[in-house]
Amino acid sequence: MKLGGRALKIVLGVGIVIFGLIKYYGSQEENPYTGRTQAISLTTEEEIAIGLQNAPIMAEQHGGMHPDQQLQNMVDRVGKKLVDNTIARETPYQYEFHLLRDPKTVNAFALPGGQIFITYALLERLSTEDQLAGILGHEIGHVVGRHSAERIAQSELANTVATGAQVGADAGMLASQLGQTLLLKNGRGDELESDDLGVKFMLDAGYDPEALIEVMQILKEASGGQRVPEFQSSHPDPENRIAKIKEAIEKYRG
Ligand SMILES: [Zn+2]
């Protein structure tokens, strides 16, 4: 039997996609802190190294560190209290909390391995320590949930699938669409898992988890006309997020 050029391309394209899928599903492991199975292609050491490498770059994009040492200390203290009283303490990550000078961008984010940031623009909108704990708890959730590492594994898969799609045309296109759907779904899942873990960490550290709902409202107000990356349209909608936070509070309060 002789394969025509087009058929051969499809076979090759599908082969590349299958190779990518085998690699992706072969790198699945259970996260011991969340119990969730996820595909990860980085070691924890690599995650920590990536975080440390990128921390100065991220800081620079937000005007560097905030010069007020007392405010820095407060962010440190709340972050440390959250780590010391929760399962975050048992993870191999090195948590560091940074207050960024940026007075305009309302944002908080985490790099893999434990580097966590909040901008002054967000901090100044908060009125209680519990609200700050809500934000930092959510960000610790991204680290413990290994969301960045998971995204990296997914984008490797997406790249492989895209290559397969280029080679194999039709069949590859279908696989590519499936890959895209998978990526979107998981992006929303990250936020919900971090909210859930945030609630748990707040309770374990003695903070009032209702403050995370207040944070959602603060972010919602701040998003009026302004860019709030932690709260973009690609994220779960605010009302849905608040409903899930309420469920988590009931679940963990028992
Ligand atoms: Zn988040």
Residues whose N, C-alpha, C, O or C-beta is under 5 A from the ligand:
A	BS01	ZN	E191 S194
